[in-house]
Amino acid sequence: MMRSAVTAGLPQGWRHVHFDADGLVPVVTQDINTGRVLMLAYANAEALGMALATHRGVYWSRSRRELWIKGSTSGHRQRLVEVALDCDGDAVLYLVEQVGPACHTGAESCFDVGPRMTFSDAGWVA
Amino acid sequence: MMRSAVTAGLPQGWRHVHFDADGLVPVVTQDINTGRVLMLAYANAEALGMALATHRGVYWSRSRRELWIKGSTSGHRQRLVEVALDCDGDAVLYLVEQVGPACHTGAESCFDVGPRMTFSDAGWVA
């Protein structure tokens, strides 16, 4: 089976990660100190295995089609403090200590750059 | 163009959301009060438009293949307080006030249920 082949290098309990048809799983990266969500990226089995083994934020770059050890060129590394898999095994959470900004634009978070809307509680029925 | 067609109903600034080949964008949902990442789900243009219009956590259920207004059956609604798009337009962040548990298992967060690993800083070179 493809799944057991690609996840054979992962620790017990991580072998039921549901990689998608491209062999990827989305990874939410959160700053463990500030609580801010820094970025959303993807990992393949190799990247996830390397992250778990080296305690670094490691991903698969979809644009460059290569393993992406976050900060290896920019210096903006991530120390992996906690990793969690979600209830249905198709999303991963990296809790990290981030060195410098997480976003390639220089922003603290990738979600600081795009459009943002804030809503008051008027009009919402709880 | 498909993109402009599917995003025509979205507010200005949200029309460059990069939906994937299935017409979906991943959504990270964070509890604005606790800072916890609650879940990772997906939205199509209709779900995102409805979320922005109704200030509710609205998604596309990939398993049920239908619009998913979070909490409409369970009562575990999400009031949308802030929405942000990331730097390259291919991920969305919902900051919500969560009513009850976010996870269908009854856990506060979907990331409380799967395997979790914690690492000390020994062995990491900053």
Chai-1 contact restraints between the chains, C-beta under 6 A:
chainA,res_idxA,chainB,res_idxB,connection_type,confidence,min_distance_angstrom,max_distance_angstrom,comment,restraint_id
A,G13,B,P115,contact,1.0,0.0,6.0,A-B,restraint_1
A,W14,B,P115,contact,1.0,0.0,6.0,A-B,restraint_2
A,P26,B,P26,contact,1.0,0.0,6.0,A-B,restraint_3
A,P26,B,L40,contact,1.0,0.0,6.0,A-B,restraint_4
A,V28,B,V28,contact,1.0,0.0,6.0,A-B,restraint_5
A,V28,B,V37,contact,1.0,0.0,6.0,A-B,restraint_6
A,V28,B,L40,contact,1.0,0.0,6.0,A-B,restraint_7
A,Q30,B,V37,contact,1.0,0.0,6.0,A-B,restraint_8
A,G35,B,G35,contact,1.0,0.0,6.0,A-B,restraint_9
A,V37,B,V28,contact,1.0,0.0,6.0,A-B,restraint_10
A,V37,B,Q30,contact,1.0,0.0,6.0,A-B,restraint_11
A,V37,B,L93,contact,1.0,0.0,6.0,A-B,restraint_12
A,L40,B,P26,contact,1.0,0.0,6.0,A-B,restraint_13
A,L40,B,V28,contact,1.0,0.0,6.0,A-B,restraint_14
A,L40,B,A91,contact,1.0,0.0,6.0,A-B,restraint_15
A,H55,B,F119,contact,1.0,0.0,6.0,A-B,restraint_16
A,H55,B,W124,contact,1.0,0.0,6.0,A-B,restraint_17
A,R79,B,W124,contact,1.0,0.0,6.0,A-B,restraint_18
A,L80,B,F119,contact,1.0,0.0,6.0,A-B,restraint_19
A,E82,B,T118,contact,1.0,0.0,6.0,A-B,restraint_20
A,V83,B,M117,contact,1.0,0.0,6.0,A-B,restraint_21
A,A84,B,F111,contact,1.0,0.0,6.0,A-B,restraint_22
A,A84,B,R116,contact,1.0,0.0,6.0,A-B,restraint_23
A,L85,B,G114,contact,1.0,0.0,6.0,A-B,restraint_24
A,L85,B,P115,contact,1.0,0.0,6.0,A-B,restraint_25
A,D86,B,C110,contact,1.0,0.0,6.0,A-B,restraint_26
A,D86,B,F111,contact,1.0,0.0,6.0,A-B,restraint_27
A,D86,B,G114,contact,1.0,0.0,6.0,A-B,restraint_28
A,C87,B,C103,contact,1.0,0.0,6.0,A-B,restraint_29
A,C87,B,T105,contact,1.0,0.0,6.0,A-B,restraint_30
A,C87,B,C110,contact,1.0,0.0,6.0,A-B,restraint_31
A,C87,B,V113,contact,1.0,0.0,6.0,A-B,restraint_32
A,A91,B,L40,contact,1.0,0.0,6.0,A-B,restraint_33
A,L93,B,V37,contact,1.0,0.0,6.0,A-B,restraint_34
A,L93,B,F111,contact,1.0,0.0,6.0,A-B,restraint_35
A,C103,B,C87,contact,1.0,0.0,6.0,A-B,restraint_36
A,T105,B,C87,contact,1.0,0.0,6.0,A-B,restraint_37
A,C110,B,D86,contact,1.0,0.0,6.0,A-B,restraint_38
A,C110,B,C87,contact,1.0,0.0,6.0,A-B,restraint_39
A,F111,B,A84,contact,1.0,0.0,6.0,A-B,restraint_40
A,F111,B,D86,contact,1.0,0.0,6.0,A-B,restraint_41
A,F111,B,L93,contact,1.0,0.0,6.0,A-B,restraint_42
A,V113,B,C87,contact,1.0,0.0,6.0,A-B,restraint_43
A,G114,B,L85,contact,1.0,0.0,6.0,A-B,restraint_44
A,G114,B,D86,contact,1.0,0.0,6.0,A-B,restraint_45
A,P115,B,G13,contact,1.0,0.0,6.0,A-B,restraint_46
A,P115,B,W14,contact,1.0,0.0,6.0,A-B,restraint_47
A,P115,B,L85,contact,1.0,0.0,6.0,A-B,restraint_48
A,R116,B,A84,contact,1.0,0.0,6.0,A-B,restraint_49
A,M117,B,V83,contact,1.0,0.0,6.0,A-B,restraint_50
A,T118,B,E82,contact,1.0,0.0,6.0,A-B,restraint_51
A,F119,B,H55,contact,1.0,0.0,6.0,A-B,restraint_52
A,F119,B,L80,contact,1.0,0.0,6.0,A-B,restraint_53
A,W124,B,H55,contact,1.0,0.0,6.0,A-B,restraint_54
A,W124,B,R79,contact,1.0,0.0,6.0,A-B,restraint_55
